[in-house]
Amino acid sequence: MNMPSTPSTPKQRKGAGGRLRSWAVRLLLCVFAIHATASQPEVVEYQIKAAFLYKFGAYIEWPEQTFSQASSPVIIGVMGSDAVADELAQMSSGRNINGRPVSVKKLNHGDPIKGLHILFIARTDPSRMAATLTAARGLPLLVVTETDPTSMPGGVINFVIDGEKVRFDVALRSAEVNNIKLSARLLTVARKVIGAPS
């Protein structure tokens, strides 16, 4: 996936901003629809996180050799949350990420993670989390967590609950270690970007 170039004219800049706002509006509409139909807060959280995981894939650039064929799927592993995996599988069914089909895998702690493109690790005990993050280090893998990255470094994106909203922080150093590039559009809608130039 080629990253979008920086707009050089006012018209182009307006167009890029419009696309970013459109992305954010679509996600917000999805979130509002979930709130309107779900009666349990934890179900809402699962659905929102699944929506984010699916959308993240469109804003990541993996190394060229990551996919063996043009038709190779984007494989998303979900560790420790069958509920998120089920929501994600249902949401991505029949859809694609940048023209590639999507495959969702439920994982247990200790399962191999090589070959995945996105890995979501649900809340777990620190020792299991540390072992998985160590195994993921250096792989061309977007690692998404929901734990404090300062106490458990290694994740690229970390979900946080800000008020009553699900948001996310981004650790640029972890993305660099895993040799993946994040679109500027994704960074713009993050709550916090750790390691960004000041």
PyMOL commands that set and color helices and strands:
alter all, ss='L'
color gray80, all
select helices_A, chain A and resi 10-37+41-59+64-66+82-92+126-136+172-177+184-188
alter helices_A, ss='H'
color red, helices_A
select strands_A, chain A and resi 60-61+74-79+96-97+100-107+118-121+142-145+157-162+165-171+181-182+192-194
alter strands_A, ss='S'
color yellow, strands_A
deselect
rebuild
show_as cartoon
